[in-house]
């Protein structure tokens, strides 16, 4: 069901497609950490650095490794908890 929700949002907000795909990847795999390369590959997007860093700044993602830089959903974030509960 969440994949359908994200597809509908992509259609409603086409200028946000990249951000929605990145967010969906992490929400659907909350325990996984991904490098920028893997995010681009798994979301079929490119140039996601700005999206990843914006999500870190907002507290949605956390950096879990620096070489190579890897990101994971920030399970302590209230925003993340709310998003996950909406997708249940």
MARLUM-905769 format. One record per residue: residue number from 1; residue in three letters; x negated, y negated, z negated of N, C-alpha, C in turn. Coordinates in Angstrom, 3 decimals. Layout:
residues N
+-----+------+----------+----------+----------+----------+----------+----------+----------+----------+----------+
! seq ! type !      npx !      npy !      npz !     capx !     capy !     capz !      cpx !      cpy !      cpz !
+-----+------+----------+----------+----------+----------+----------+----------+----------+----------+----------+
! NUM !  ALA !        X !        Y !        Z !        X !        Y !        Z !        X !        Y !        Z !
...
+-----+------+----------+----------+----------+----------+----------+----------+----------+----------+----------+
***
This chain:
residues 88
+-----+------+----------+----------+----------+----------+----------+----------+----------+----------+----------+
! seq ! type !      npx !      npy !      npz !     capx !     capy !     capz !      cpx !      cpy !      cpz !
+-----+------+----------+----------+----------+----------+----------+----------+----------+----------+----------+
!   1 !  UNK !   -0.802 !    1.206 !    0.000 !    0.000 !    0.000 !    0.000 !   -0.846 !   -1.273 !    0.000 !
!   2 !  UNK !   -1.904 !   -1.396 !   -0.823 !   -2.695 !   -2.625 !   -0.803 !   -3.233 !   -2.977 !    0.578 !
!   3 !  UNK !   -3.616 !   -1.989 !    1.364 !   -4.145 !   -2.282 !    2.700 !   -3.089 !   -2.982 !    3.542 !
!   4 !  UNK !   -1.832 !   -2.574 !    3.398 !   -0.743 !   -3.228 !    4.130 !   -0.587 !   -4.677 !    3.689 !
!   5 !  UNK !   -0.689 !   -4.917 !    2.396 !   -0.567 !   -6.270 !    1.864 !   -1.657 !   -7.161 !    2.445 !
!   6 !  UNK !   -2.879 !   -6.653 !    2.482 !   -3.979 !   -7.453 !    3.013 !   -3.835 !   -7.692 !    4.507 !
!   7 !  UNK !   -3.296 !   -6.720 !    5.252 !   -3.064 !   -6.925 !    6.682 !   -2.037 !   -8.033 !    6.921 !
!   8 !  UNK !   -0.989 !   -8.028 !    6.116 !    0.035 !   -9.074 !    6.241 !   -0.568 !  -10.435 !    5.909 !
!   9 !  UNK !   -1.365 !  -10.505 !    4.840 !   -2.015 !  -11.770 !    4.473 !   -2.950 !  -12.254 !    5.574 !
!  10 !  UNK !   -3.658 !  -11.337 !    6.221 !   -4.545 !  -11.721 !    7.325 !   -3.749 !  -12.355 !    8.464 !
!  11 !  UNK !   -2.571 !  -11.831 !    8.718 !   -1.732 !  -12.399 !    9.773 !   -1.184 !  -13.773 !    9.368 !
!  12 !  UNK !   -0.819 !  -13.907 !    8.099 !   -0.293 !  -15.174 !    7.607 !   -1.365 !  -16.251 !    7.530 !
!  13 !  UNK !   -2.577 !  -15.849 !    7.181 !   -3.675 !  -16.786 !    6.951 !   -4.897 !  -16.386 !    7.787 !
!  14 !  UNK !   -4.816 !  -16.497 !    9.108 !   -5.910 !  -16.012 !    9.951 !   -7.250 !  -16.695 !    9.670 !
!  15 !  UNK !   -7.242 !  -17.934 !    9.222 !   -8.502 !  -18.616 !    8.927 !   -9.167 !  -18.051 !    7.666 !
!  16 !  UNK !   -8.432 !  -17.245 !    6.908 !   -8.967 !  -16.644 !    5.686 !   -9.282 !  -15.158 !    5.853 !
!  17 !  UNK !   -9.246 !  -14.677 !    7.071 !   -9.412 !  -13.245 !    7.333 !  -10.677 !  -12.668 !    6.700 !
!  18 !  UNK !  -11.812 !  -13.341 !    6.872 !  -13.073 !  -12.826 !    6.342 !  -13.014 !  -12.715 !    4.816 !
!  19 !  UNK !  -12.544 !  -13.756 !    4.164 !  -12.448 !  -13.745 !    2.699 !  -11.510 !  -12.647 !    2.223 !
!  20 !  UNK !  -10.381 !  -12.479 !    2.897 !   -9.430 !  -11.444 !    2.504 !  -10.007 !  -10.046 !    2.675 !
!  21 !  UNK !  -10.734 !   -9.828 !    3.742 !  -11.338 !   -8.506 !    3.950 !  -12.390 !   -8.198 !    2.890 !
!  22 !  UNK !  -13.189 !   -9.198 !    2.547 !  -14.212 !   -8.998 !    1.512 !  -13.531 !   -8.735 !    0.172 !
!  23 !  UNK !  -12.539 !   -9.530 !   -0.161 !  -11.814 !   -9.346 !   -1.418 !  -11.162 !   -7.967 !   -1.475 !
!  24 !  UNK !  -10.535 !   -7.553 !   -0.388 !   -9.888 !   -6.242 !   -0.341 !  -10.889 !   -5.116 !   -0.570 !
!  25 !  UNK !  -12.062 !   -5.216 !    0.032 !  -13.085 !   -4.184 !   -0.140 !  -13.418 !   -3.996 !   -1.615 !
!  26 !  UNK !  -13.654 !   -5.092 !   -2.305 !  -14.035 !   -4.991 !   -3.715 !  -12.867 !   -4.570 !   -4.602 !
!  27 !  UNK !  -11.658 !   -5.043 !   -4.315 !  -10.503 !   -4.660 !   -5.130 !  -10.150 !   -3.186 !   -4.940 !
!  28 !  UNK !  -10.364 !   -2.660 !   -3.754 !  -10.067 !   -1.252 !   -3.493 !  -11.161 !   -0.323 !   -4.016 !
!  29 !  UNK !  -12.322 !   -0.886 !   -4.336 !  -13.465 !   -0.105 !   -4.829 !  -14.107 !   -0.843 !   -6.000 !
!  30 !  UNK !  -13.366 !   -1.002 !   -7.118 !  -13.827 !   -1.876 !   -8.197 !  -15.121 !   -1.451 !   -8.887 !
!  31 !  UNK !  -15.494 !   -0.201 !   -8.797 !  -16.714 !    0.268 !   -9.472 !  -17.948 !    0.220 !   -8.573 !
!  32 !  UNK !  -17.747 !    0.007 !   -7.290 !  -18.848 !    0.056 !   -6.330 !  -19.576 !   -1.275 !   -6.214 !
!  33 !  UNK !  -20.873 !   -1.190 !   -5.975 !  -21.691 !   -2.373 !   -5.690 !  -22.109 !   -2.298 !   -4.222 !
!  34 !  UNK !  -22.111 !   -3.449 !   -3.568 !  -22.429 !   -3.509 !   -2.147 !  -23.419 !   -4.625 !   -1.859 !
!  35 !  UNK !  -24.309 !   -4.359 !   -0.913 !  -25.183 !   -5.411 !   -0.397 !  -24.417 !   -6.202 !    0.659 !
!  36 !  UNK !  -24.946 !   -7.347 !    1.033 !  -24.333 !   -8.167 !    2.080 !  -24.179 !   -7.350 !    3.364 !
!  37 !  UNK !  -25.206 !   -6.606 !    3.710 !  -25.171 !   -5.785 !    4.923 !  -24.010 !   -4.790 !    4.880 !
!  38 !  UNK !  -23.845 !   -4.105 !    3.745 !  -22.769 !   -3.116 !    3.630 !  -21.395 !   -3.781 !    3.666 !
!  39 !  UNK !  -21.265 !   -4.939 !    3.049 !  -19.995 !   -5.665 !    3.096 !  -19.651 !   -6.001 !    4.547 !
!  40 !  UNK !  -20.624 !   -6.513 !    5.289 !  -20.381 !   -6.851 !    6.696 !  -19.992 !   -5.616 !    7.501 !
!  41 !  UNK !  -20.673 !   -4.522 !    7.259 !  -20.400 !   -3.291 !    7.997 !  -19.009 !   -2.737 !    7.657 !
!  42 !  UNK !  -18.678 !   -2.682 !    6.367 !  -17.419 !   -2.079 !    5.941 !  -16.195 !   -2.956 !    6.207 !
!  43 !  UNK !  -16.407 !   -4.256 !    6.334 !  -15.276 !   -5.161 !    6.586 !  -15.193 !   -5.592 !    8.051 !
!  44 !  UNK !  -16.128 !   -5.131 !    8.863 !  -16.170 !   -5.495 !   10.287 !  -16.192 !   -7.011 !   10.458 !
!  45 !  UNK !  -17.011 !   -7.671 !    9.645 !  -17.175 !   -9.118 !    9.722 !  -18.669 !   -9.429 !    9.764 !
!  46 !  UNK !  -18.993 !  -10.684 !    9.938 !  -20.394 !  -11.097 !    9.916 !  -20.515 !  -12.381 !    9.116 !
!  47 !  UNK !  -21.736 !  -12.681 !    8.736 !  -22.037 !  -13.931 !    8.032 !  -21.168 !  -14.114 !    6.793 !
!  48 !  UNK !  -21.228 !  -13.129 !    5.883 !  -20.395 !  -13.168 !    4.678 !  -21.107 !  -13.770 !    3.465 !
!  49 !  UNK !  -22.317 !  -14.237 !    3.631 !  -23.073 !  -14.774 !    2.492 !  -22.308 !  -15.857 !    1.743 !
!  50 !  UNK !  -21.725 !  -16.790 !    2.477 !  -21.002 !  -17.893 !    1.830 !  -19.797 !  -17.376 !    1.050 !
!  51 !  UNK !  -19.110 !  -16.392 !    1.591 !  -17.954 !  -15.810 !    0.906 !  -18.409 !  -15.126 !   -0.383 !
!  52 !  UNK !  -19.460 !  -14.327 !   -0.297 !  -19.961 !  -13.628 !   -1.478 !  -20.391 !  -14.609 !   -2.561 !
!  53 !  UNK !  -21.121 !  -15.634 !   -2.179 !  -21.592 !  -16.605 !   -3.171 !  -20.435 !  -17.414 !   -3.764 !
!  54 !  UNK !  -19.424 !  -17.714 !   -2.954 !  -18.244 !  -18.410 !   -3.479 !  -17.524 !  -17.532 !   -4.494 !
!  55 !  UNK !  -17.404 !  -16.229 !   -4.210 !  -16.757 !  -15.311 !   -5.146 !  -17.572 !  -15.163 !   -6.430 !
!  56 !  UNK !  -18.888 !  -15.210 !   -6.334 !  -19.731 !  -15.185 !   -7.538 !  -19.477 !  -16.445 !   -8.352 !
!  57 !  UNK !  -19.476 !  -17.592 !   -7.693 !  -19.245 !  -18.869 !   -8.378 !  -17.886 !  -18.891 !   -9.073 !
!  58 !  UNK !  -16.873 !  -18.276 !   -8.455 !  -15.532 !  -18.226 !   -9.026 !  -15.387 !  -17.148 !  -10.102 !
!  59 !  UNK !  -16.423 !  -16.314 !  -10.265 !  -16.379 !  -15.266 !  -11.274 !  -15.686 !  -13.995 !  -10.820 !
!  60 !  UNK !  -15.355 !  -13.899 !   -9.544 !  -14.681 !  -12.713 !   -9.015 !  -15.675 !  -11.573 !   -8.820 !
!  61 !  UNK !  -16.877 !  -11.911 !   -8.375 !  -17.952 !  -10.934 !   -8.205 !  -19.087 !  -11.266 !   -9.152 !
!  62 !  UNK !  -19.896 !  -10.248 !   -9.427 !  -21.124 !  -10.458 !  -10.176 !  -22.282 !   -9.852 !   -9.402 !
!  63 !  UNK !  -23.447 !  -10.440 !   -9.554 !  -24.649 !   -9.911 !   -8.909 !  -25.205 !   -8.844 !   -9.841 !
!  64 !  UNK !  -25.378 !   -7.624 !   -9.311 !  -25.840 !   -6.521 !  -10.152 !  -27.259 !   -6.081 !   -9.826 !
!  65 !  UNK !  -27.803 !   -6.560 !   -8.730 !  -29.178 !   -6.234 !   -8.347 !  -29.694 !   -7.373 !   -7.485 !
!  66 !  UNK !  -30.990 !   -7.631 !   -7.573 !  -31.527 !   -8.757 !   -6.811 !  -32.347 !   -8.344 !   -5.599 !
!  67 !  UNK !  -32.825 !   -7.130 !   -5.532 !  -33.648 !   -6.692 !   -4.402 !  -33.235 !   -5.317 !   -3.916 !
!  68 !  UNK !  -32.416 !   -5.186 !   -2.940 !  -31.670 !   -6.241 !   -2.279 !  -30.509 !   -6.694 !   -3.160 !
!  69 !  UNK !  -30.044 !   -7.901 !   -2.915 !  -28.958 !   -8.483 !   -3.698 !  -27.696 !   -7.643 !   -3.508 !
!  70 !  UNK !  -27.112 !   -7.199 !   -4.606 !  -25.903 !   -6.374 !   -4.554 !  -24.826 !   -7.000 !   -5.441 !
!  71 !  UNK !  -23.601 !   -6.832 !   -5.025 !  -22.462 !   -7.460 !   -5.679 !  -21.451 !   -6.398 !   -6.112 !
!  72 !  UNK !  -20.762 !   -6.691 !   -7.219 !  -19.710 !   -5.795 !   -7.709 !  -18.584 !   -6.664 !   -8.265 !
!  73 !  UNK !  -17.390 !   -6.130 !   -8.256 !  -16.256 !   -6.830 !   -8.828 !  -16.518 !   -7.098 !  -10.302 !
!  74 !  UNK !  -16.215 !   -8.290 !  -10.765 !  -16.426 !   -8.663 !  -12.161 !  -15.203 !   -8.235 !  -12.967 !
!  75 !  UNK !  -15.277 !   -7.066 !  -13.583 !  -14.141 !   -6.487 !  -14.305 !  -13.736 !   -7.314 !  -15.525 !
!  76 !  UNK !  -14.601 !   -8.202 !  -15.986 !  -14.291 !   -9.034 !  -17.155 !  -13.477 !  -10.274 !  -16.786 !
!  77 !  UNK !  -13.395 !  -10.586 !  -15.520 !  -12.697 !  -11.784 !  -15.049 !  -11.180 !  -11.630 !  -15.166 !
!  78 !  UNK !  -10.529 !  -12.627 !  -15.733 !   -9.067 !  -12.604 !  -15.835 !   -8.426 !  -12.649 !  -14.451 !
!  79 !  UNK !   -9.034 !  -13.373 !  -13.542 !   -8.521 !  -13.428 !  -12.166 !   -8.536 !  -12.032 !  -11.552 !
!  80 !  UNK !   -9.637 !  -11.315 !  -11.723 !   -9.759 !   -9.960 !  -11.180 !   -8.730 !   -9.036 !  -11.829 !
!  81 !  UNK !   -8.577 !   -9.124 !  -13.137 !   -7.581 !   -8.283 !  -13.825 !   -6.190 !   -8.537 !  -13.277 !
!  82 !  UNK !   -5.863 !   -9.801 !  -13.040 !   -4.557 !  -10.159 !  -12.495 !   -4.381 !   -9.604 !  -11.085 !
!  83 !  UNK !   -5.402 !   -9.781 !  -10.245 !   -5.330 !   -9.271 !   -8.874 !   -5.156 !   -7.750 !   -8.866 !
!  84 !  UNK !   -5.907 !   -7.053 !   -9.692 !   -5.797 !   -5.602 !   -9.743 !   -4.404 !   -5.162 !  -10.208 !
!  85 !  UNK !   -3.846 !   -5.873 !  -11.177 !   -2.513 !   -5.501 !  -11.667 !   -1.456 !   -5.755 !  -10.596 !
!  86 !  UNK !   -1.631 !   -6.771 !   -9.765 !   -0.685 !   -7.039 !   -8.690 !   -0.697 !   -5.939 !   -7.633 !
!  87 !  UNK !   -1.825 !   -5.279 !   -7.487 !   -1.966 !   -4.253 !   -6.453 !   -1.557 !   -2.863 !   -6.932 !
!  88 !  UNK !   -1.213 !   -2.737 !   -8.199 !   -0.813 !   -1.424 !   -8.724 !    0.565 !   -1.037 !   -8.258 !
+-----+------+----------+----------+----------+----------+----------+----------+----------+----------+----------+
***
